[in-house]
Amino acid sequence: MDYLLQISSLIDTLVIVVVTFVTSLITFFSGFGLGSVLMPVLGITVPIHTAIGITGIVHLVVSLFKSAILFKDINWKTTIQFGIPAASLAVGGAYLLRFIVEIPNLPTYDIYGITANPSVLKIVVGNFLLGIVLYDIIPSLKKRKYGKKYLFLGGAIAGFFGGLTGLQGAMRSAFLMGTELEPEEYIATSASCSTIIDIARVAVYIPTMLIASWNSVHTSITVVAAVVAVVGTIVGFSFLKFVTIKTIRIIVVSMIVVLAISTILGIL
């Protein structure tokens, strides 16, 4: 029996390693997606509130690392305009999460063997993401730039939902894509904004959700995931010079649509 448990634990670890590496590599350019994929994977082996906390810590490590290696390309004006309201509202969203996790989800159902766990919050967030991405799909709406003019509002929205659901990256990326930053600037500024939001929400997660139930297994998972995510980020960085802002825009829009639909259906 102990042998089988060890095999099961090893398989879980390998899944986390592979998923974290591939996702961190792909999402280096989009600026989001690591948390959205990693959190449900971690949720298989640890309680959901712990998965959210660990994901937040790993995301913070990656954001700090990306900000460091792309420090010279950060647009500080955009970071301040977006990051300050984002951090402020992230705290509120993170505290609200303590109560939201206690509310029962809507009835579960299966989609091709995958158990979906929908909730009112997921439906609202998913539809909001789809609404934002319409600006990059419908030509008549795309002309109406929402980036620089609505950075403060975008930061507040992204921060709040980031603290509440961990999905701040998609909203952050959607708003920052409207600022017409160069590829390096976009990735660096997105990382700096993410760092600010992550610091705020992790500062709430640790005392409210993690300390009481934390153990050595959680520490191991966090360290492994963080290291692998950084390695994936380094690999992604090596391809940066081959990527254009058009490519990044396509990646961002495609990932937001997938993320939004998956969230609405309750898959994530």
N, C-alpha and C positions, 0 to 999 in steps of 0.2 A: 504493500500500500504506500509506504514512504517513497519507494522507487517511482511509482506512478505519479505521486505528487511532485517529485523532483522533475520528472519529464514535463508535466503540465506547466510547472513554473518556468522551465527553460523555454518551452514553446511560447508562453506569454511574453517572456523577455525578448525573444527573437522577433516576435511580431512588433513589439514596441520599438525595437531598434530599427527594423526595416521601414516601418511606417514613418518614424521620426526622421530618418535620413532622407528618404524620398520626398517627403512633404517639405522639409526645411530647404532642400535643394530647389524644388519647384517654386515655393513661396518666397524665395529670396527676391524674386523680381516683382511679384504681385504685392508684397508687403503684408499679406494676410493668408490665413488658411491653416497654419501650423496648429494653432489652438483648436480650431474647428474640427480637425481630423484627429488630433492627439487625444482630446478630452474624451470622446466616446470610446476610443480604444482603451484608455486607462480605466474607464468606467467598467470594463469587463472584469478587472481584477481588484479594484478598490471602490469604496462608496463614492457616489457621484459628487458629493461636496468635496471629498478629498481629491478626486480627479480634477475638479475645477481648480483647486488650490495648487496642485502639482503642475498643472498646465500653465497656470499663471506664473509660477516661479520659472519654469523652463522658458516660457515666452519672454520673460524679463531678461534672462541671461542672454538669449539670442538677440533681443532688441539692443541691449547694451553693447554686445559684440559688434553688431552691424553698425551702430552709431560710432563706435570707436574706429573701425576700419574705413569708414566713409565720412569721418568727422569734417574734413575740409569741404565736403559737398553739401553740408546741411544748410538749408535756408532758414536762418534763425527767426526771421520775421514771421514766416509761416508757422514755424514750430511754436512760437509764443502765442500767436493768434489762435491757433488750433489747440495747442497742448494745455494751456491754462484752464479754459473752460472744460476741456475733456477730463483733466485730472480732478477737478472739483466735483463734477457730476459722477465720475467713476466711483468716488467714495460713497455717494448716496446710493448708487446702483448696487455696489458691493454689500452695503448694509441691508438693503432691501432683499437681497438674495437669501439672507438668513431666514426670512419668512416665506419667500416664494418656494424654496425647496420642500417646505412642509405641505404645500398645497397639492392635492392629488392631480395627476395628469388626466387627460381625456382617455377614453378606452383605447387600449392597444390593439393593433392588428398586424397581420403579416403581409409583407411585400416581397414576393419571390424568395421566401425563406428568411427574410430579415424582419425582425420584430420592430415595428415603429411605435414610438411613444410621443404622440402629439400633445400639445398643450396650447392654451389660448395665447400665452406669451410667445411661443414659437411661431404661431400663425401670424401674429401681429408683426413680429420682427422680420419674418420671411417676406411678407407682403411689402413691408417698408423697403427692404433691400431691392425687391423687384421694381418698386416705384422709382428708386434712385437710378437704377441701371437703365431705365428707359431713356435717360438723357444721352446715353451713348449708343442707343439702338435706333431711336426715331430721329431722323434728320431735323425735323422742325423743332424738336425739343433740344437737340444737341446744340443749336445755335444760342440757346439761352444759358449762358455760363452761370454756374452756381458756385464755382470754386472760391475765388478770393472774396467775393461779396458776402458769402455765407460761411466763411471759415469759423467764425465764433459759434454760430448756431450748429454747424457741422460737428465741431469739437464737442459741444455740449451733448448732442445726440449720441455721437460715437462713444463718448466717455460713459454716459449713463448706461447704455445697453452693453458696453464692454464690461462694466462692473457687475451688471445684472446677469448677463448671459455668456460673456466671454467672446462675443461676436463683434467687438469693436473694430477689428481689422478691416472687415469688408466695408463698413460704413466710412471708416477713416480713408481707405483707398479710394472709394467712390468720390468723396469730396475733394481729396487732394488731386485726383486726375483732372479736375477742372481748373487747376492753377497753372497749367502749361509749364510745369517744371521740366528740366532736362532729365534724361534717364537716371544719371547719377544723383541729381538733386532730389528727384522723386523718391528713390529708394532710401537715401540718407535721411531726408526729412520725415518720411513715413516712419523710419526706425526711431528717430528722435522723439516724435510724437508718441509712438507706441511705448517707448521707455517711460515717458512721463505718466501715461495712463497705467502702465503695468506697476510702477512703483506705488501709485495711489491704491490700486485695488489689492495688490499683494499685502500691503501694509494693513489692510482690513481683513483679508482672508486668514492670515496667520493667527491673530489672537481670537478671532470669532469662529473659525471653522477647522483649523488644523492642529493647534497645540494639544487639545484634549485627546485626540485620537491618533496622533502621530507615532510612528514606530520605525524600526530599522529598515523594514521592507520599503516603506514609503521613501526613506532617505536614499536607498539603493536605486529605486525606480527614478527618482528625481535626478540623481547624479548621472545615471546612464543616459537618460533622455536628453539632459542638457548637453552632455559631451557630444553625443551623436548629432544633435541639432546644430551645434557649432561647427562640426565637421562638414555637415551638409551645406551650411552657410558659406564656408570657405570654398567648397567646390563651386557653389553658385557664383561667388565673387569672381572666380577665374574666368567665367563666361560673360561677365558684365560688358566688356568692350565689344562684344558681338551683338548686343541687344539694342534695339531702337525703342523710342517712346511708343511707337505704333504697336510694336510687339507686346510691350508691357500693357498697353491699353486693351489689346485683344485678350491677354491672359487674365487681366483683372475682371473685365466684363464677363468672360466665360465662367470664371470661378465664382463670381457673385451669383450668376444665374443658377449654377449647380447648387451652391450653398443655400440660396434662398428657397429653392424648391425642396431640397432635402430637409431644411428646417421646417417648412410648412407641413410636410408630410410626417415629420416627427422621426425621421431617420437619424438625424443628428441631435 
